[in-house]
Amino acid sequence: MRAAKDHCVSSTAIGGIRRAQLRGRRGTCDIRIDGAGNIEKIGRGLRFGRGRRVIDADGCLVMPSFIDSHLHLDLAYSLDIVPANRSGTLVEAIRHWDRAKRKLKPADVRDRAIRAIEAEVNFGTGHIRTHVDVGTGAGLRLVEGVLAAREACKTIIDIQVVVFPQDGLLRDPGAYEQMHAALQMGCDLVGGIAHNERTHDDSKRHIDKLFDLAAEFDADIDCHIDETDDPKSRCTEYLAAKTIECGRQGRVTASHVCALASYDNVHAAKVIDALREARVQVVTNPGVNLHLQGRHDRYPKRRGLTRVRELVEAGVNVAAGQDCIRDPFYPFGTGQMLDVAHLLAHADHLTTPKQLNTVLDAITTNAAKVLRLRGYGIRPGCRADLVVLPVQDGHEAVRLRPIPAHVLKAGRAMRGD
């Protein structure tokens, strides 16, 4: 793959894939791709147009490209420029980032974001939803950098940008106006961090403001919410209630939702039911949540991520994200979404065959619902955003987390060319 700074475009159009193994399907099949980069037909013994390259999967697993439904591209690789987080806590991470973002230039943000995007594409990611810090400290410089990276990489990946007031709205007067300006610049979603306000009443006002802004721009909402071990944090249930009140069902995402794991079971069941009723979708970030949450516990230690299994069983759509790549909040992260699936399987004991399917859904079909994607999947008419993995089934994909043999974007080779 050529460097994104050169507006990378693969010159190789792929006419189809032979002998592909699909999840949930016995035996291999062929996938024919039309000239517009869409899946034209799926079957056995298909014919392909002359002069067009055809990939022989030879029985390997073919999946729709992975989706990273929660990432911070402005933060990516920022451990190169900020001090290490010596306590490993969220508080210290925010302090380091607050100092750094006041001095960052858009070009630096752009270059680090492109580096992260290229890593994700090489691992088979075709869609990213990224949150970008705005406010009086960050200004709009981080947004400028991420939007520039999105433009540079538009031929290899689709990116949704969420405006994210890291320092709150009531605590950071002026952030709301910055969010408004960022949406006018071309950002896509309204973000928030309701639990980061001083009082519960302020948290509710924070959420109210998000819905006001979303209504003005007809935008969806993706809010960092209850990313805390505090069993008394109550932002998620208010978000669900506000979603119903404003008629925004299906257009709101709750990210992290860690406090749900600290609630007693009776209250947790009530909140989960509210999320189901409001059709609020949940994104968990297992690596970062395991790293940051429960850090002050002795023993027994809480795992920190939300109640994935119970949410899924209740009918709430749950996806998973990378969240961070080598920044003050998380010193690891590669952009390999199969690593995220692997962590999720361990963190919530999702290891039966059915549960492993749920884990893979969290980085594919469930994530597509979060991003409200059209034409995603492996069916005639879907865009040929595909990844060929050198394994035969989903279990082996999660177990081995292999590098893709081929990555296709709209029928063009991004990897394996």
C-alpha positions as CSV (number, residue, x, y, z in Angstrom):
1,M,0.0,0.0,0.0
2,R,1.4,3.4,-1.0
3,A,1.8,6.0,1.7
4,A,-1.5,7.8,2.5
5,K,0.3,11.2,2.2
6,D,0.5,10.4,-1.5
7,H,-3.3,9.9,-1.6
8,C,-2.9,6.1,-1.9
9,V,-5.0,4.4,-4.5
10,S,-4.5,0.8,-5.6
11,S,-4.4,0.4,-9.3
12,T,-5.5,-3.2,-9.2
13,A,-9.2,-3.8,-9.7
14,I,-10.2,-7.3,-8.5
15,G,-12.8,-9.2,-10.5
16,G,-13.7,-11.6,-7.8
17,I,-12.6,-14.2,-5.3
18,R,-12.6,-18.0,-6.0
19,R,-13.0,-20.7,-3.4
20,A,-13.9,-18.4,-0.5
21,Q,-15.1,-19.8,2.9
22,L,-17.8,-17.6,4.4
23,R,-18.9,-17.6,8.0
24,G,-22.0,-19.7,8.5
25,R,-21.8,-21.3,5.1
26,R,-20.8,-24.9,4.3
27,G,-18.3,-25.4,1.5
28,T,-16.5,-22.7,-0.5
29,C,-18.0,-20.3,-3.0
30,D,-17.0,-17.7,-5.6
31,I,-17.6,-14.0,-5.2
32,R,-17.9,-11.9,-8.4
33,I,-17.3,-8.2,-8.2
34,D,-18.6,-5.7,-10.8
35,G,-16.8,-2.8,-12.3
36,A,-18.2,-0.4,-9.7
37,G,-16.6,-2.3,-6.9
38,N,-19.8,-4.0,-5.6
39,I,-20.5,-7.7,-5.1
40,E,-22.4,-8.9,-8.1
41,K,-23.0,-12.6,-7.5
42,I,-22.1,-15.3,-5.0
43,G,-22.2,-19.0,-6.0
44,R,-20.1,-21.9,-7.2
45,G,-18.3,-22.1,-10.5
46,L,-18.8,-18.5,-11.4
47,R,-17.3,-17.0,-14.5
48,F,-15.2,-13.8,-14.3
49,G,-14.6,-11.2,-17.0
50,R,-11.5,-11.5,-19.1
51,G,-8.5,-9.4,-18.1
52,R,-9.6,-8.9,-14.5
53,R,-7.5,-10.2,-11.7
54,V,-9.2,-13.0,-9.6
55,I,-8.0,-13.9,-6.1
56,D,-7.9,-17.6,-5.3
57,A,-8.8,-17.8,-1.5
58,D,-8.1,-21.6,-1.6
59,G,-10.6,-22.3,1.2
60,C,-9.6,-19.4,3.4
61,L,-12.0,-17.3,5.4
62,V,-13.4,-14.2,3.6
63,M,-15.2,-11.6,5.8
64,P,-16.5,-8.1,5.3
65,S,-13.8,-5.6,6.2
66,F,-13.5,-4.9,10.0
67,I,-15.0,-1.9,11.6
68,D,-13.3,0.1,14.4
69,S,-16.3,1.8,15.9
70,H,-14.4,3.8,18.6
71,L,-11.0,5.3,18.0
72,H,-9.1,8.5,18.8
73,L,-7.0,9.4,15.8
74,D,-5.9,12.7,17.3
75,L,-4.3,10.8,20.2
76,A,-2.7,8.0,18.1
77,Y,1.1,7.6,18.8
78,S,1.1,10.6,21.0
79,L,3.4,8.8,23.5
80,D,6.1,10.0,21.0
81,I,5.4,13.5,22.2
82,V,4.0,13.4,25.7
83,P,5.4,12.0,29.0
84,A,4.7,8.4,29.9
85,N,1.7,7.8,32.2
86,R,3.6,6.6,35.3
87,S,0.5,6.0,37.5
88,G,-1.4,4.4,34.6
89,T,-4.5,6.3,35.7
90,L,-7.1,8.1,33.7
91,V,-6.5,11.3,35.7
92,E,-2.8,11.4,34.8
93,A,-3.5,10.6,31.2
94,I,-6.0,13.6,30.9
95,R,-3.4,15.9,32.6
96,H,-0.6,14.9,30.1
97,W,-3.0,15.2,27.1
98,D,-4.3,18.6,28.3
99,R,-0.8,20.1,28.3
100,A,0.1,18.5,24.9
101,K,-3.0,19.4,23.0
102,R,-2.6,23.2,23.7
103,K,0.6,23.1,21.6
104,L,-0.2,20.6,18.8
105,K,-0.3,21.7,15.2
106,P,-2.7,20.3,12.7
107,A,0.1,18.9,10.6
108,D,1.4,16.7,13.5
109,V,-2.1,15.4,14.2
110,R,-2.6,14.7,10.5
111,D,0.7,12.7,10.2
112,R,0.0,10.6,13.3
113,A,-3.6,10.0,12.3
114,I,-2.5,8.8,8.8
115,R,0.0,6.4,10.5
116,A,-2.8,4.9,12.5
117,I,-5.2,4.7,9.5
118,E,-2.6,2.9,7.4
119,A,-2.0,0.4,10.3
120,E,-5.7,-0.3,10.5
121,V,-6.1,-0.7,6.8
122,N,-3.2,-3.2,6.7
123,F,-5.0,-5.2,9.4
124,G,-8.2,-5.3,7.3
125,T,-10.2,-2.3,8.7
126,G,-12.5,-0.6,6.2
127,H,-14.4,1.8,8.4
128,I,-13.5,3.9,11.4
129,R,-15.5,6.1,13.8
130,T,-13.0,8.5,15.5
131,H,-13.6,10.9,18.3
132,V,-11.6,14.2,18.1
133,D,-11.0,16.5,21.0
134,V,-12.5,20.0,20.8
135,G,-12.7,22.7,23.4
136,T,-10.9,25.8,24.7
137,G,-7.7,23.8,25.1
138,A,-7.7,21.9,21.8
139,G,-9.4,24.6,19.8
140,L,-10.1,23.3,16.3
141,R,-6.6,22.4,15.4
142,L,-7.0,18.7,16.2
143,V,-10.2,18.6,14.1
144,E,-8.3,20.2,11.2
145,G,-5.6,17.5,11.4
146,V,-8.0,14.6,11.5
147,L,-10.1,16.0,8.7
148,A,-7.0,16.4,6.6
149,A,-6.0,12.8,7.3
150,R,-9.5,11.6,6.3
151,E,-9.2,13.5,3.1
152,A,-5.7,12.0,2.4
153,C,-7.0,8.5,3.0
154,K,-10.5,8.7,1.5
155,T,-9.7,6.1,-1.2
156,I,-8.7,3.4,1.3
157,I,-11.1,3.8,4.2
158,D,-14.3,5.5,5.3
159,I,-14.1,7.6,8.5
160,Q,-16.8,9.1,10.6
161,V,-15.7,12.0,12.9
162,V,-17.2,12.7,16.2
163,V,-16.7,16.0,17.9
164,F,-15.6,15.2,21.5
165,P,-15.6,17.8,24.3
166,Q,-13.0,16.0,26.4
167,D,-13.1,18.6,29.2
168,G,-16.8,18.7,29.5
169,L,-19.3,21.4,28.5
170,L,-20.2,23.0,31.8
171,R,-16.6,22.6,33.1
172,D,-15.3,24.1,29.8
173,P,-17.3,27.1,28.8
174,G,-16.8,27.7,25.1
175,A,-16.6,24.0,24.2
176,Y,-20.2,24.0,22.9
177,E,-19.4,26.7,20.4
178,Q,-16.2,24.8,19.3
179,M,-18.3,21.7,18.7
180,H,-20.7,23.7,16.6
181,A,-17.9,25.1,14.5
182,A,-16.4,21.6,14.1
183,L,-19.7,20.2,12.8
184,Q,-19.8,23.1,10.3
185,M,-16.2,22.1,9.2
186,G,-17.4,18.7,8.2
187,C,-17.5,16.5,11.3
188,D,-20.3,14.0,11.4
189,L,-21.5,13.2,14.9
190,V,-22.0,14.9,18.2
191,G,-19.9,13.4,21.0
192,G,-19.9,14.0,24.8
193,I,-18.5,12.9,28.1
194,A,-21.3,13.5,30.5
195,H,-19.8,11.9,33.6
196,N,-16.9,14.3,33.5
197,E,-19.0,17.2,34.8
198,R,-18.9,18.3,38.5
199,T,-22.4,17.2,39.5
200,H,-25.0,14.8,38.3
201,D,-27.3,17.8,37.4
202,D,-24.5,19.2,35.3
203,S,-24.1,15.8,33.6
204,K,-27.8,15.9,32.7
205,R,-27.4,19.4,31.3
206,H,-24.4,18.2,29.3
207,I,-26.6,15.5,27.8
208,D,-29.4,18.0,27.1
209,K,-26.9,20.1,25.2
210,L,-25.8,17.2,23.0
211,F,-29.4,16.5,21.9
212,D,-29.9,20.2,21.2
213,L,-26.8,20.3,18.9
214,A,-27.7,17.0,17.3
215,A,-31.2,18.3,16.5
216,E,-29.7,21.4,14.9
217,F,-27.4,19.4,12.6
218,D,-29.6,16.3,12.3
219,A,-26.6,14.4,13.5
220,D,-26.3,11.2,15.5
221,I,-24.8,11.1,19.0
222,D,-22.0,9.0,20.3
223,C,-21.3,9.8,23.9
224,H,-18.5,8.6,26.2
225,I,-20.6,7.8,29.2
226,D,-20.1,6.4,32.7
227,E,-16.5,5.5,31.9
228,T,-15.9,5.1,35.6
229,D,-16.0,2.4,38.3
230,D,-18.4,4.6,40.4
231,P,-21.5,2.5,41.1
232,K,-23.5,5.7,41.7
233,S,-22.8,7.2,38.3
234,R,-26.2,7.5,36.6
235,C,-25.6,9.1,33.2
236,T,-26.5,6.1,31.0
237,E,-30.1,5.8,32.1
238,Y,-30.6,9.5,31.6
239,L,-29.1,9.2,28.1
240,A,-31.6,6.4,27.3
241,A,-34.5,8.4,28.7
242,K,-33.5,11.5,26.7
243,T,-33.2,9.4,23.6
244,I,-36.8,8.3,23.9
245,E,-38.0,11.8,24.9
246,C,-36.4,13.3,21.7
247,G,-37.5,10.5,19.4
248,R,-33.8,9.7,18.5
249,Q,-34.1,5.9,18.9
250,G,-31.5,4.1,16.9
251,R,-29.4,7.2,16.5
252,V,-27.5,7.3,19.8
253,T,-24.5,5.3,20.9
254,A,-23.2,4.9,24.5
255,S,-19.5,4.4,24.5
256,H,-17.7,2.6,27.4
257,V,-20.6,2.3,29.9
258,C,-18.2,0.9,32.5
259,A,-20.2,1.8,35.6
260,L,-22.8,-0.7,34.5
261,A,-20.4,-3.4,35.6
262,S,-20.4,-1.9,39.2
263,Y,-24.1,-1.6,39.6
264,D,-26.0,-4.1,41.7
265,N,-27.8,-6.6,39.5
266,V,-31.3,-5.2,39.9
267,H,-30.3,-1.7,38.9
268,A,-28.1,-3.0,36.0
269,A,-31.1,-4.9,34.6
270,K,-33.2,-1.7,34.7
271,V,-30.6,0.3,32.8
272,I,-30.1,-2.5,30.3
273,D,-33.8,-2.6,29.7
274,A,-33.8,1.2,29.2
275,L,-31.0,0.9,26.6
276,R,-33.0,-1.7,24.8
277,E,-36.2,0.3,24.8
278,A,-34.3,3.4,23.5
279,R,-32.4,1.4,20.9
280,V,-29.2,3.0,22.2
281,Q,-26.2,1.1,20.9
282,V,-23.2,0.3,23.1
283,V,-19.5,0.3,22.2
284,T,-17.1,-1.4,24.6
285,N,-13.3,-0.9,24.3
286,P,-11.9,-4.0,26.1
287,G,-8.2,-3.2,26.0
288,V,-8.5,0.3,27.4
289,N,-11.3,-0.5,29.8
290,L,-9.3,-3.4,31.2
291,H,-6.2,-1.2,31.5
292,L,-7.9,1.8,33.2
293,Q,-10.9,0.5,35.1
294,G,-10.6,-1.3,38.4
295,R,-7.1,0.1,38.8
296,H,-7.8,1.3,42.4
297,D,-9.3,-2.0,43.5
298,R,-7.5,-4.4,45.7
299,Y,-9.1,-7.8,45.5
300,P,-11.4,-9.0,44.1
301,K,-10.6,-6.7,41.1
302,R,-13.3,-5.5,38.7
303,R,-12.6,-6.1,35.0
304,G,-14.0,-2.7,34.2
305,L,-15.7,-3.2,30.8
306,T,-19.5,-3.1,30.5
307,R,-21.8,-6.1,30.8
308,V,-21.4,-7.3,27.2
309,R,-23.1,-10.7,27.6
310,E,-26.1,-9.3,29.4
311,L,-26.6,-6.5,27.0
312,V,-26.4,-8.9,24.0
313,E,-28.9,-11.3,25.6
314,A,-31.3,-8.4,26.2
315,G,-31.2,-7.4,22.6
316,V,-28.9,-4.4,22.8
317,N,-26.6,-4.0,19.9
318,V,-23.0,-4.1,21.1
319,A,-19.8,-3.4,19.1
320,A,-16.2,-3.1,20.1
321,G,-13.4,-0.6,19.4
322,Q,-9.7,-0.2,19.6
323,D,-10.1,3.2,21.3
324,C,-6.4,4.1,21.7
325,I,-3.1,3.4,20.0
326,R,0.0,4.2,22.0
327,D,-1.1,7.3,23.9
328,P,-1.2,8.4,27.5
329,F,-4.5,6.6,28.1
330,Y,-3.2,3.2,26.7
331,P,0.4,2.3,25.9
332,F,-0.6,-0.5,23.6
333,G,-2.9,-0.9,20.7
334,T,-2.1,-1.7,17.1
335,G,-5.3,-1.1,15.1
336,Q,-5.7,-4.9,14.7
337,M,-9.4,-5.5,15.3
338,L,-8.9,-9.2,15.8
339,D,-6.8,-8.3,18.8
340,V,-9.8,-6.4,20.1
341,A,-12.1,-9.4,19.5
342,H,-9.6,-11.7,21.2
343,L,-9.5,-9.5,24.3
344,L,-13.2,-9.2,24.4
345,A,-13.6,-13.0,24.4
346,H,-11.3,-13.3,27.4
347,A,-12.7,-10.3,29.3
348,D,-16.3,-11.5,29.4
349,H,-15.8,-15.2,29.0
350,L,-17.2,-15.2,25.5
351,T,-15.7,-18.5,24.3
352,T,-18.5,-20.9,23.3
353,P,-19.0,-21.2,19.5
354,K,-22.1,-19.0,19.6
355,Q,-20.3,-16.4,21.8
356,L,-17.3,-16.3,19.5
357,N,-19.7,-15.4,16.7
358,T,-20.9,-12.5,18.9
359,V,-17.3,-11.4,19.3
360,L,-16.7,-11.4,15.6
361,D,-20.0,-9.6,15.1
362,A,-18.8,-6.9,17.5
363,I,-16.1,-5.9,14.9
364,T,-18.2,-6.4,11.8
365,T,-22.0,-6.5,11.5
366,N,-22.8,-5.1,15.0
367,A,-20.3,-2.3,14.4
368,A,-22.0,-1.6,11.0
369,K,-25.3,-1.1,12.8
370,V,-23.5,1.4,15.1
371,L,-22.2,3.3,12.1
372,R,-25.5,2.9,10.3
373,L,-23.7,1.7,7.2
374,R,-25.6,0.7,4.1
375,G,-24.3,-1.9,1.7
376,Y,-22.1,-3.6,4.2
377,G,-21.7,-7.3,4.2
378,I,-21.2,-10.2,1.8
379,R,-24.3,-10.2,-0.3
380,P,-25.1,-9.2,-3.9
381,G,-25.3,-5.4,-4.0
382,C,-22.9,-4.8,-1.1
383,R,-19.7,-2.9,-1.6
384,A,-16.7,-5.3,-2.0
385,D,-15.0,-4.2,1.2
386,L,-13.5,-7.6,2.0
387,V,-10.7,-9.2,3.9
388,V,-9.2,-12.6,3.2
389,L,-7.7,-14.3,6.2
390,P,-5.4,-17.3,6.1
391,V,-7.6,-19.4,8.3
392,Q,-10.7,-21.6,7.7
393,D,-13.1,-20.3,10.3
394,G,-14.0,-17.6,12.7
395,H,-12.7,-19.4,15.8
396,E,-9.2,-19.7,14.2
397,A,-9.4,-16.0,13.2
398,V,-9.9,-15.0,16.9
399,R,-7.4,-17.5,18.1
400,L,-4.6,-16.7,15.7
401,R,-5.3,-13.0,14.8
402,P,-3.6,-13.5,11.4
403,I,-2.4,-10.7,9.1
404,P,-4.8,-10.6,6.2
405,A,-3.7,-12.2,2.9
406,H,-5.8,-9.7,1.0
407,V,-7.7,-6.5,1.8
408,L,-10.1,-5.1,-0.7
409,K,-11.8,-1.6,-0.7
410,A,-14.6,-1.2,-3.2
411,G,-13.1,-4.1,-5.2
412,R,-9.6,-2.7,-5.2
413,A,-6.6,-4.3,-3.6
414,M,-5.3,-2.5,-0.5
415,R,-3.1,-5.4,0.6
416,G,-1.9,-8.5,-1.2
417,D,-1.7,-6.6,-4.4
